[in-house]
């Protein structure tokens, strides 16, 4: 078994993998970070020295085995070192979303009982100070960036570099203790605790062991033939399980280099400079990139736009087949090669994806049209299906077996089962240990035999043997006539259009579907600028008659597409409105991972939902909003309700759907 062989090799913890990497490839780069426009680099040997200094410093501060240490900030080597240093001293790292509001952060720190927090800067320090009266167990905070913190009380506030210096100075005193704590770590030791996004309630603390992380990292790396030569860009939230697996689990197993961008604003530039070979992004990132491409092409000259449209039409026909190694005629291949020279290659360079050997998307379903666009360029983009509770991997798409409407086959070492209700179950070495302090939820999610309920509805496609996910099981419902209602499928079709940032479709228990839509401010704003249309706010642009007409054309196009699918032809959108504000995590309408909180939205915009179904032409509404500085306010608007044309569903289609 993989489990016993890894343990027998002594590779039963992340610190053990770190030591192996130092011995085998100590001089190879382990981390890079761009700071002040210059890439800094640390080898595996230098990384180990940084981690050891911090671990000794933590012992000097009094960290006990089993303590929880919260970590909040953007992707930086210092935080990845902090997570491994925490493990080295027998404590448990708890990454927190850096954009969490103070109250959200307070919940996590209080729930896990964190005695220590390692944060980035004054902003994070201030958030914790704001709620410190709720955190009686919190003893020390460590910060990386000292700007603005000079006059703070430093009795329990420490600079990261100073903690490391104190650790080095106390090496003789604590080296033996550190070695003893590292030696205790085994496959059953807790590796990390990650909190769920909380789409339906309070986030739950998912306890993942070294066995979970190492086995999942090992099997997935072997599946995609990952090596020490990969380059990855670490830009996704560190509190998300995917970043932990890619930037720590797989990085330490394979020994490849993790690159950290300078900031969110420079991410695209840094992506182009690094040119990752192994790349992951949620659908929203790919949607945004595609939107930007389409905006630029709208601004391009006539010949350049014709060239793009002409070769992209050819790429959509033959690109995925060429990528999968299928038979394609010589003439088509030659034309594709010319297109690669003139269009696809330069476009991939611009996107920073020219060197991608393995690319993945997950987190939520990606629109088939968006997925096919990237594959038509020759980018080996695949889908995986995973959860925090699975240490990410449940299914993966093998090379040459990639379908836009499936999420692949069971990942190595994973068993799949579809219940009579249609819910997907799995079990594997990656299955989480428990929900922290929540035995009831643990028991309802994971049974005595280790099978985990995903909460998603799906089925195994008979033609391909791949898993197809329909929607969240709780979101899949029935229309009033008993036919299946799957909102996510429709929402993803709508979000293919660059002008549509977000869509929320309703219809469960109703005779017809309706939708709330958010416009994409960058795409629609660019269109307004090109057409000399002035606007003062998102709200004003969202209500512009020409914008509403454009969105209506997109909705009707989606309806025509849905009409061709016997299973979902009845999910066409009859009426919609464009919301007067963007759905926002700070307002509780989305999770920190940008997943829609459908229940919250239904309740918060109950008046708007009612107007969609009572025949109203417009509705006046007032909504509370949260500003960037945390202040509350409200905005009011009169929203137009638009009727969209639907394609009549004939009797044979209805029967097929039933």
C-alpha positions as CSV (number, residue, x, y, z in Angstrom):
1,X,0.0,0.0,0.0
2,X,1.1,3.6,-0.7
3,X,0.4,4.5,2.9
4,X,2.8,2.0,4.4
5,X,5.6,2.6,1.9
6,X,5.5,6.3,2.5
7,X,5.6,5.8,6.2
8,X,8.4,3.2,5.9
9,X,10.5,5.7,3.9
10,X,10.1,8.1,6.8
11,X,8.1,10.5,4.7
12,X,5.1,10.7,7.0
13,X,5.0,14.5,7.5
14,X,5.6,17.7,5.6
15,X,8.7,18.5,7.7
16,X,10.1,15.0,6.8
17,X,9.5,15.8,3.1
18,X,11.3,19.2,3.6
19,X,14.3,17.4,5.0
20,X,14.4,14.9,2.1
21,X,14.2,17.8,-0.4
22,X,17.1,19.5,1.3
23,X,19.2,16.3,1.1
24,X,18.3,15.6,-2.5
25,X,18.0,19.0,-4.1
26,X,19.1,21.6,-1.5
27,X,20.4,24.1,-4.1
28,X,17.2,24.0,-6.3
29,X,14.7,26.9,-6.0
30,X,11.9,26.2,-3.6
31,X,10.2,29.6,-3.5
32,X,10.3,32.8,-5.4
33,X,8.6,36.1,-4.5
34,X,8.4,39.3,-6.5
35,X,9.1,42.3,-4.3
36,X,9.6,45.9,-5.5
37,X,9.6,44.5,-9.1
38,X,12.4,42.0,-8.5
39,X,12.1,38.3,-8.1
40,X,13.7,37.0,-4.8
41,X,14.6,33.3,-4.7
42,X,15.1,30.8,-1.8
43,X,16.6,27.3,-2.4
44,X,15.3,24.3,-0.4
45,X,18.3,24.5,1.9
46,X,17.6,28.2,2.5
47,X,13.9,27.5,3.0
48,X,14.7,24.8,5.6
49,X,16.9,27.4,7.5
50,X,14.1,30.0,7.5
51,X,11.6,27.4,8.7
52,X,13.9,26.2,11.5
53,X,14.6,29.7,12.7
54,X,10.8,30.5,12.9
55,X,10.1,27.1,14.6
56,X,12.7,27.8,17.3
57,X,11.3,31.3,17.7
58,X,7.8,29.8,18.2
59,X,9.2,27.4,20.9
60,X,10.8,30.5,22.5
61,X,7.4,32.2,22.6
62,X,5.9,29.1,24.3
63,X,4.0,27.3,21.6
64,X,2.8,23.9,22.9
65,X,2.1,20.7,21.0
66,X,-1.5,20.8,19.8
67,X,-1.8,24.6,19.8
68,X,-3.7,26.2,16.9
69,X,-1.9,29.0,15.1
70,X,-4.0,31.2,12.8
71,X,-2.3,32.5,9.6
72,X,-3.7,35.5,7.6
73,X,-2.3,37.3,4.6
74,X,-1.6,37.1,0.9
75,X,0.5,34.4,-0.7
76,X,4.0,34.9,0.5
77,X,6.8,32.4,1.2
78,X,6.8,33.6,4.9
79,X,3.3,32.2,5.4
80,X,4.1,28.9,3.8
81,X,7.2,28.7,6.0
82,X,5.0,29.6,9.0
83,X,2.6,26.7,8.2
84,X,5.5,24.2,8.1
85,X,7.3,25.7,11.1
86,X,4.0,25.3,13.0
87,X,3.9,21.7,12.0
88,X,7.6,21.3,13.1
89,X,6.7,22.3,16.7
90,X,3.7,19.9,16.8
91,X,1.1,22.7,16.5
92,X,-1.6,23.0,13.9
93,X,-1.8,25.8,11.2
94,X,-5.2,27.4,10.5
95,X,-5.1,29.6,7.4
96,X,-7.7,32.3,7.4
97,X,-9.1,34.2,4.4
98,X,-7.2,37.5,4.3
99,X,-10.2,39.4,3.2
100,X,-12.3,38.1,6.0
101,X,-14.2,40.8,8.0
102,X,-13.1,41.1,11.6
103,X,-16.2,39.2,12.8
104,X,-15.6,36.3,10.4
105,X,-12.0,36.1,11.6
106,X,-13.1,36.2,15.2
107,X,-15.4,33.2,14.6
108,X,-12.5,31.1,13.3
109,X,-10.0,32.1,15.9
110,X,-12.4,31.6,18.7
111,X,-13.7,28.3,17.4
112,X,-10.3,26.7,17.1
113,X,-9.0,28.4,20.2
114,X,-5.9,29.9,18.5
115,X,-3.3,31.0,21.0
116,X,-1.1,32.6,18.3
117,X,-1.7,34.4,15.0
118,X,0.8,35.1,12.3
119,X,-0.5,37.9,10.0
120,X,0.8,40.1,7.3
121,X,0.4,43.8,8.2
122,X,-1.3,46.5,10.1
123,X,-4.7,45.8,8.4
124,X,-4.8,42.2,9.8
125,X,-3.5,43.3,13.2
126,X,-6.2,45.9,13.5
127,X,-8.9,43.4,12.6
128,X,-7.8,41.1,15.4
129,X,-7.4,43.9,17.9
130,X,-11.0,45.0,17.0
131,X,-12.4,41.7,18.1
132,X,-9.8,40.8,20.8
133,X,-12.4,41.0,23.6
134,X,-13.9,37.8,22.0
135,X,-10.6,36.0,21.8
136,X,-9.6,35.4,25.5
137,X,-7.3,32.5,24.5
138,X,-5.2,34.6,22.0
139,X,-1.8,35.4,23.5
140,X,0.6,36.6,20.8
141,X,0.4,38.1,17.3
142,X,3.3,37.9,14.8
143,X,3.4,40.3,11.9
144,X,5.5,40.4,8.7
145,X,5.2,44.0,7.5
146,X,6.1,46.5,10.3
147,X,4.8,49.6,8.5
148,X,2.4,51.6,10.7
149,X,2.9,49.4,13.7
150,X,5.7,51.2,15.5
151,X,3.6,52.8,18.2
152,X,1.5,49.7,19.0
153,X,1.9,47.9,22.3
154,X,4.5,45.3,21.5
155,X,4.3,43.2,24.7
156,X,2.3,40.6,22.7
157,X,2.9,41.8,19.2
158,X,6.1,40.6,17.5
159,X,7.8,41.2,14.2
160,X,8.3,37.9,12.2
161,X,12.0,38.6,11.5
162,X,12.6,39.3,15.2
163,X,10.9,36.0,16.2
164,X,13.3,34.3,13.8
165,X,16.3,36.1,15.2
166,X,15.3,35.1,18.7
167,X,14.9,31.6,17.5
168,X,18.4,31.5,16.1
169,X,19.8,33.0,19.3
170,X,18.0,30.3,21.3
171,X,19.0,27.5,19.0
172,X,21.2,25.7,21.6
173,X,18.4,25.9,24.1
174,X,15.6,24.6,21.9
175,X,17.2,22.5,19.2
176,X,16.8,19.2,21.0
177,X,13.1,20.0,21.9
178,X,12.4,20.9,18.2
179,X,14.0,17.6,16.9
180,X,12.0,15.6,19.4
181,X,8.7,17.3,18.4
182,X,9.5,16.7,14.7
183,X,10.3,13.1,15.3
184,X,6.9,12.5,16.9
185,X,5.0,13.5,13.7
186,X,3.5,10.6,11.8
187,X,0.7,9.9,9.4
188,X,-1.9,10.3,12.1
189,X,-0.7,13.7,13.2
190,X,-2.9,16.7,12.1
191,X,-1.3,18.5,9.2
192,X,-3.7,21.5,8.9
193,X,-7.2,22.6,9.8
194,X,-9.1,24.4,7.0
195,X,-12.5,26.0,7.3
196,X,-15.3,25.4,4.8
197,X,-16.6,28.4,2.9
198,X,-19.9,28.2,4.8
199,X,-22.5,28.4,2.0
200,X,-25.3,27.2,4.2
201,X,-24.2,28.1,7.7
202,X,-21.2,28.7,9.9
203,X,-17.9,27.4,8.5
204,X,-16.7,24.1,9.8
205,X,-13.1,23.3,10.7
206,X,-12.0,20.3,8.6
207,X,-9.2,18.4,10.3
208,X,-6.7,16.9,7.7
209,X,-3.9,14.6,8.7
210,X,-0.5,14.0,7.2
211,X,-1.9,10.8,5.7
212,X,-4.7,12.8,4.0
213,X,-2.4,15.4,2.5
214,X,0.6,13.3,1.6
215,X,-1.4,10.4,0.0
216,X,-3.6,12.9,-2.0
217,X,-0.5,14.8,-3.1
218,X,1.4,11.7,-4.1
219,X,-1.3,10.0,-6.1
220,X,-2.4,13.1,-7.9
221,X,1.2,14.0,-8.8
222,X,1.8,10.6,-10.2
223,X,-1.5,10.8,-12.2
224,X,-0.3,13.9,-14.0
225,X,3.4,13.0,-14.1
226,X,4.4,16.1,-12.0
227,X,8.1,16.5,-11.4
228,X,10.5,18.7,-9.6
229,X,10.8,20.8,-12.8
230,X,7.2,22.2,-12.5
231,X,6.6,25.9,-11.9
232,X,3.4,27.0,-10.1
233,X,2.0,30.5,-9.3
234,X,0.6,30.7,-5.7
235,X,-2.1,33.3,-5.9
236,X,-5.3,31.6,-4.6
237,X,-6.4,32.1,-1.0
238,X,-4.1,30.2,1.4
239,X,-7.2,29.2,3.4
240,X,-8.5,27.2,0.5
241,X,-7.6,23.5,0.4
242,X,-6.5,23.7,-3.3
243,X,-3.7,26.2,-2.5
244,X,-2.5,24.0,0.4
245,X,-2.3,20.9,-1.8
246,X,-0.6,22.6,-4.7
247,X,1.7,25.0,-2.8
248,X,2.6,22.7,0.1
249,X,1.4,19.1,-0.4
250,X,2.4,18.5,-4.1
251,X,5.3,21.1,-3.9
252,X,7.0,19.3,-1.1
253,X,6.2,15.8,-2.5
254,X,7.6,16.7,-6.0
255,X,10.1,19.3,-4.9
256,X,8.9,22.0,-7.5
257,X,9.1,25.7,-7.1
258,X,6.3,27.9,-5.7
259,X,6.2,31.4,-7.1
260,X,4.4,34.2,-5.2
261,X,3.2,37.3,-7.1
262,X,4.0,40.8,-5.8
263,X,0.3,41.7,-5.4
264,X,-3.2,41.0,-6.8
265,X,-2.7,44.0,-9.1
266,X,0.5,42.6,-10.7
267,X,-0.7,39.0,-10.8
268,X,-1.2,38.9,-14.6
269,X,2.2,40.4,-15.3
270,X,3.9,38.0,-12.8
271,X,2.0,35.1,-14.4
272,X,3.5,36.0,-17.8
273,X,7.0,36.3,-16.3
274,X,6.9,33.0,-14.6
275,X,5.1,31.0,-17.3
276,X,3.8,28.2,-15.0
277,X,3.9,24.6,-16.3
278,X,1.3,23.5,-13.8
279,X,-1.6,25.9,-13.3
280,X,-4.9,25.9,-11.4
281,X,-7.6,28.5,-11.5
282,X,-11.3,28.5,-10.5
283,X,-13.8,29.2,-13.4
284,X,-14.1,32.9,-12.4
285,X,-10.4,33.5,-13.3
286,X,-10.8,31.9,-16.7
287,X,-14.0,33.8,-17.2
288,X,-12.3,37.1,-16.4
289,X,-9.4,36.4,-18.7
290,X,-11.7,35.5,-21.5
291,X,-13.7,38.7,-20.9
292,X,-10.5,40.8,-21.1
293,X,-9.6,39.1,-24.4
294,X,-13.0,39.8,-25.9
295,X,-12.8,43.5,-24.7
296,X,-9.4,43.9,-26.4
297,X,-10.7,42.3,-29.6
298,X,-13.6,44.7,-29.7
299,X,-11.1,47.5,-29.5
300,X,-8.8,46.0,-32.2
301,X,-8.7,47.1,-35.8
302,X,-10.9,45.5,-38.5
303,X,-8.2,43.2,-39.9
304,X,-6.9,42.1,-36.6
305,X,-10.5,41.2,-35.4
306,X,-11.2,39.3,-38.6
307,X,-7.9,37.4,-38.2
308,X,-8.9,36.5,-34.6
309,X,-12.5,35.5,-35.5
310,X,-11.4,33.4,-38.5
311,X,-8.7,31.4,-36.8
312,X,-10.6,31.0,-33.5
313,X,-13.5,29.5,-35.5
314,X,-11.0,26.9,-36.9
315,X,-9.5,26.3,-33.5
316,X,-12.9,25.5,-32.0
317,X,-13.4,22.8,-34.7
318,X,-10.0,21.1,-34.5
319,X,-8.0,22.4,-31.5
320,X,-9.3,20.1,-28.8
321,X,-8.9,17.0,-31.2
322,X,-5.3,18.0,-31.9
323,X,-4.6,18.4,-28.2
324,X,-6.0,15.0,-27.5
325,X,-3.9,13.4,-30.2
326,X,-6.8,12.4,-32.4
327,X,-6.7,12.1,-36.2
328,X,-7.0,15.5,-37.9
329,X,-6.5,16.0,-41.6
330,X,-3.2,17.5,-42.8
331,X,-4.8,20.6,-44.2
332,X,-6.6,21.3,-41.0
333,X,-3.4,20.8,-39.0
334,X,-1.5,23.2,-41.3
335,X,-4.1,25.9,-40.9
336,X,-4.1,25.3,-37.1
337,X,-0.3,25.7,-37.1
338,X,-0.6,29.0,-39.0
339,X,-3.3,30.1,-36.5
340,X,-0.9,29.2,-33.7
341,X,1.8,31.4,-35.3
342,X,-0.5,34.4,-35.8
343,X,-3.1,34.1,-33.1
344,X,-3.1,31.3,-30.5
345,X,0.6,31.5,-29.6
346,X,0.7,35.3,-29.0
347,X,-2.6,35.0,-27.1
348,X,-1.3,32.3,-24.8
349,X,1.8,34.4,-24.2
350,X,-0.4,37.4,-23.3
351,X,-2.4,35.2,-20.9
352,X,0.8,33.8,-19.3
353,X,-0.3,30.2,-20.2
354,X,2.2,29.4,-23.0
355,X,4.1,26.9,-21.0
356,X,1.2,25.2,-19.2
357,X,1.6,21.4,-19.5
358,X,-1.2,20.6,-17.0
359,X,-4.0,23.0,-16.2
360,X,-7.0,22.4,-13.9
361,X,-10.2,24.2,-13.0
362,X,-12.6,23.3,-10.2
363,X,-14.5,24.9,-7.3
364,X,-17.7,25.1,-9.3
365,X,-18.8,24.1,-12.8
366,X,-17.2,26.0,-15.7
367,X,-19.3,26.9,-18.7
368,X,-18.6,24.4,-21.6
369,X,-18.0,27.3,-24.0
370,X,-15.4,28.9,-21.8
371,X,-13.7,25.5,-21.2
372,X,-13.6,24.7,-24.9
373,X,-12.2,28.1,-25.7
374,X,-9.0,27.4,-23.8
375,X,-8.6,23.9,-25.0
376,X,-9.0,25.1,-28.6
377,X,-5.9,27.2,-28.0
378,X,-3.9,24.1,-27.3
379,X,-3.9,24.6,-23.5
380,X,-4.3,21.3,-21.7
381,X,-7.0,22.5,-19.4
382,X,-8.9,19.8,-17.5
383,X,-11.5,19.6,-14.8
384,X,-11.3,18.0,-11.4
385,X,-13.9,17.5,-8.8
386,X,-12.9,17.8,-5.2
387,X,-13.7,19.0,-1.7
388,X,-11.9,20.2,1.4
389,X,-13.1,17.0,3.1
390,X,-11.3,14.9,0.4
391,X,-8.0,16.8,0.5
392,X,-9.1,18.1,-2.9
393,X,-9.2,15.1,-5.2
394,X,-12.3,13.0,-5.9
395,X,-12.1,12.8,-9.7
396,X,-9.6,13.8,-12.3
397,X,-9.7,14.0,-16.1
398,X,-7.0,11.8,-17.8
399,X,-5.1,13.3,-20.7
400,X,-6.9,12.5,-24.0
401,X,-10.2,11.9,-22.1
402,X,-11.3,15.4,-21.5
403,X,-15.0,16.4,-21.8
404,X,-16.5,19.8,-21.0
405,X,-19.6,18.2,-19.4
406,X,-17.9,15.7,-17.1
407,X,-15.4,16.0,-14.2
408,X,-13.4,12.8,-15.0
409,X,-12.9,9.4,-13.5
410,X,-12.2,8.5,-9.8
411,X,-8.8,9.9,-8.8
412,X,-6.2,7.2,-7.9
413,X,-7.2,5.5,-4.6
414,X,-10.7,7.0,-4.6
415,X,-13.9,4.9,-4.7
416,X,-17.1,6.4,-6.0
417,X,-20.7,5.5,-5.3
418,X,-24.0,7.1,-6.5
419,X,-26.8,6.8,-4.0
420,X,-30.4,6.1,-5.1
421,X,-31.1,9.8,-4.5
422,X,-28.5,10.7,-7.0
423,X,-26.1,12.1,-4.4
424,X,-22.4,11.3,-5.0
425,X,-20.4,9.5,-2.3
426,X,-16.7,8.7,-2.1
427,X,-14.0,7.3,0.1
428,X,-10.2,7.5,-0.1
429,X,-7.0,7.9,1.9
430,X,-7.6,11.7,1.6
431,X,-10.9,11.6,3.6
432,X,-10.8,14.1,6.5
433,X,-10.5,13.0,10.1
434,X,-13.3,15.0,11.5
435,X,-15.1,18.4,11.7
436,X,-13.4,20.1,14.8
437,X,-15.8,20.2,17.8
438,X,-18.7,19.0,15.6
439,X,-19.2,15.3,16.1
440,X,-22.8,15.5,14.8
441,X,-21.8,17.0,11.4
442,X,-18.9,14.5,11.1
443,X,-21.3,11.6,11.6
444,X,-23.8,12.9,9.1
445,X,-21.1,13.5,6.5
446,X,-18.8,10.5,6.9
447,X,-20.2,7.0,7.8
448,X,-18.6,4.2,9.8
449,X,-17.1,2.7,6.6
450,X,-15.5,6.0,5.6
451,X,-18.0,6.9,2.8
452,X,-18.4,10.7,2.6
453,X,-21.6,12.4,1.3
454,X,-20.6,15.2,-1.1
455,X,-23.9,17.1,-1.1
456,X,-23.7,17.1,-4.9
457,X,-26.1,15.3,-7.3
458,X,-24.5,13.5,-10.3
459,X,-24.3,10.3,-12.3
460,X,-21.8,8.2,-14.2
461,X,-22.0,8.9,-17.9
462,X,-22.5,5.5,-19.6
463,X,-20.7,6.6,-22.8
464,X,-17.5,7.7,-21.1
465,X,-17.5,6.2,-17.7
466,X,-16.9,9.7,-16.3
467,X,-18.7,11.4,-13.5
468,X,-21.2,14.2,-14.4
469,X,-22.2,16.6,-11.7
470,X,-25.6,18.1,-12.1
471,X,-25.7,20.6,-9.3
472,X,-25.6,20.9,-5.5
473,X,-28.0,18.2,-4.3
474,X,-29.8,20.9,-2.1
475,X,-30.1,23.2,-5.2
476,X,-31.5,20.5,-7.6
477,X,-35.2,20.7,-7.3
478,X,-38.4,20.3,-9.3
479,X,-40.4,22.7,-11.3
480,X,-44.1,22.9,-10.5
481,X,-44.7,20.3,-13.2
482,X,-42.3,17.9,-11.6
483,X,-39.4,18.3,-14.1
484,X,-35.8,18.7,-12.9
485,X,-34.6,22.2,-11.9
486,X,-30.8,22.6,-12.1
487,X,-29.9,26.3,-11.6
488,X,-26.1,26.1,-11.8
489,X,-26.1,24.7,-15.3
490,X,-28.2,27.6,-16.6
491,X,-26.1,30.1,-14.6
492,X,-22.9,28.9,-16.1
493,X,-24.3,29.3,-19.6
494,X,-25.2,32.9,-18.8
495,X,-21.8,33.6,-17.4
496,X,-20.1,32.6,-20.6
497,X,-21.0,36.1,-21.9
498,X,-18.3,38.7,-21.0
499,X,-21.0,41.2,-20.0
500,X,-22.5,38.9,-17.3
501,X,-20.4,38.5,-14.1
502,X,-22.9,36.6,-12.0
503,X,-26.3,35.0,-12.4
504,X,-28.7,33.5,-9.8
505,X,-31.5,31.4,-11.3
506,X,-34.8,30.6,-9.5
507,X,-37.5,28.2,-10.4
508,X,-37.8,25.5,-7.7
509,X,-41.4,24.7,-7.2
510,X,-42.5,27.3,-9.7
511,X,-44.0,27.1,-13.2
512,X,-41.1,28.9,-14.9
513,X,-37.5,30.1,-14.2
514,X,-36.4,33.7,-13.5
515,X,-33.0,35.2,-12.8
516,X,-31.0,38.0,-11.1
517,X,-28.0,39.1,-13.1
518,X,-24.9,41.1,-12.3
519,X,-23.2,42.9,-15.2
520,X,-19.4,42.8,-15.5
521,X,-18.4,46.4,-14.9
522,X,-15.1,46.2,-16.8
523,X,-16.7,44.6,-19.9
524,X,-19.8,46.7,-19.9
525,X,-17.9,49.8,-18.9
526,X,-15.5,49.3,-21.9
527,X,-18.5,49.0,-24.2
528,X,-20.0,52.2,-22.8
529,X,-16.8,54.0,-23.3
530,X,-16.5,52.9,-26.9
531,X,-20.1,54.1,-27.5
532,X,-19.7,57.4,-25.7
533,X,-22.2,56.5,-23.0
534,X,-21.5,58.3,-19.8
535,X,-22.3,56.8,-16.4
536,X,-21.5,57.7,-12.8
537,X,-21.9,54.4,-11.0
538,X,-22.4,50.6,-11.4
539,X,-26.1,51.2,-10.6
540,X,-26.6,53.7,-13.4
541,X,-24.8,51.5,-16.0
542,X,-26.7,48.4,-14.9
543,X,-30.0,50.1,-15.5
544,X,-29.1,51.7,-18.9
545,X,-31.7,50.7,-21.6
546,X,-29.0,49.5,-24.1
547,X,-27.4,47.4,-21.4
548,X,-30.7,45.8,-20.5
549,X,-31.3,45.1,-24.2
550,X,-27.8,43.5,-24.6
551,X,-28.4,41.3,-21.5
552,X,-31.8,40.3,-22.9
553,X,-30.2,39.1,-26.1
554,X,-27.7,37.0,-24.1
555,X,-30.6,35.4,-22.0
556,X,-32.5,34.6,-25.2
557,X,-29.5,33.0,-26.7
558,X,-29.1,30.8,-23.7
559,X,-32.8,29.9,-23.9
560,X,-32.3,28.8,-27.5
561,X,-29.3,26.6,-26.4
562,X,-31.3,25.1,-23.5
563,X,-34.2,24.3,-25.8
564,X,-31.9,21.8,-27.6
565,X,-31.3,19.9,-24.3
566,X,-34.2,17.6,-23.6
567,X,-33.3,17.3,-19.8
568,X,-33.2,21.0,-19.2
569,X,-35.3,22.7,-22.0
570,X,-37.9,23.7,-19.4
571,X,-35.2,25.7,-17.4
572,X,-35.3,28.6,-19.9
573,X,-35.4,32.0,-18.2
574,X,-38.7,33.7,-18.7
575,X,-38.0,36.9,-16.8
576,X,-34.9,38.6,-15.3
577,X,-33.7,41.8,-13.7
578,X,-30.2,43.3,-13.5
579,X,-29.3,43.9,-9.9
580,X,-28.4,47.4,-8.8
581,X,-25.3,46.2,-6.9
582,X,-22.7,43.5,-7.3
583,X,-23.1,40.5,-5.1
584,X,-20.5,40.7,-2.4
585,X,-18.9,38.5,0.3
586,X,-18.9,41.5,2.7
587,X,-22.6,41.7,2.4
588,X,-23.0,37.9,3.0
589,X,-24.3,37.2,-0.5
590,X,-21.3,35.2,-1.5
591,X,-18.7,33.1,0.3
592,X,-15.0,34.2,0.4
593,X,-14.4,31.7,-2.4
594,X,-17.1,33.6,-4.5
595,X,-19.8,30.9,-4.3
596,X,-23.3,32.3,-4.4
597,X,-25.3,32.0,-1.1
598,X,-28.6,31.2,-2.8
599,X,-30.7,31.2,0.4
600,X,-29.3,34.5,1.7
601,X,-30.0,36.1,-1.7
602,X,-33.5,34.8,-1.8
603,X,-34.2,36.2,1.6
604,X,-32.4,39.5,1.2
605,X,-34.0,40.3,-2.2
606,X,-37.4,38.8,-1.4
607,X,-39.2,41.8,-2.8
608,X,-37.3,41.5,-6.1
609,X,-38.0,37.8,-6.3
610,X,-41.6,38.4,-5.7
611,X,-41.7,41.0,-8.5
612,X,-40.2,38.6,-11.0
613,X,-43.2,36.3,-10.5
614,X,-46.1,38.7,-9.9
615,X,-46.1,40.2,-13.4
616,X,-44.6,43.6,-12.3
617,X,-42.7,45.7,-14.9
618,X,-40.5,47.4,-12.4
619,X,-39.9,47.6,-8.6
620,X,-38.4,50.2,-6.3
621,X,-36.0,48.7,-3.7
622,X,-33.6,49.8,-0.9
623,X,-30.6,47.5,0.0
624,X,-28.1,47.7,2.8
625,X,-24.5,47.6,1.6
626,X,-21.1,47.4,3.3
627,X,-18.4,49.8,2.2
628,X,-14.7,48.9,1.9
629,X,-13.9,50.5,5.2
630,X,-16.6,48.4,7.0
631,X,-19.2,51.2,7.3
632,X,-22.8,50.3,6.5
633,X,-25.0,52.3,4.1
634,X,-27.9,51.8,1.7
635,X,-28.7,52.2,-1.9
636,X,-32.0,52.6,-3.6
637,X,-33.1,52.0,-7.2
638,X,-36.0,51.3,-9.5
639,X,-35.3,48.1,-11.4
640,X,-36.8,47.2,-14.7
641,X,-38.1,43.6,-15.1
642,X,-37.5,42.2,-18.5
643,X,-39.4,39.5,-20.3
644,X,-37.2,37.2,-22.4
645,X,-38.3,35.2,-25.4
646,X,-38.4,31.4,-24.7
647,X,-38.4,28.6,-27.2
648,X,-41.6,26.4,-27.0
649,X,-40.7,22.9,-25.9
650,X,-42.5,20.3,-28.0
651,X,-44.1,17.2,-26.6
652,X,-41.3,14.7,-27.6
653,X,-38.8,16.9,-25.7
654,X,-41.0,17.0,-22.6
655,X,-41.4,13.2,-22.7
656,X,-37.6,12.7,-23.0
657,X,-37.1,15.0,-20.0
658,X,-39.5,13.1,-17.9
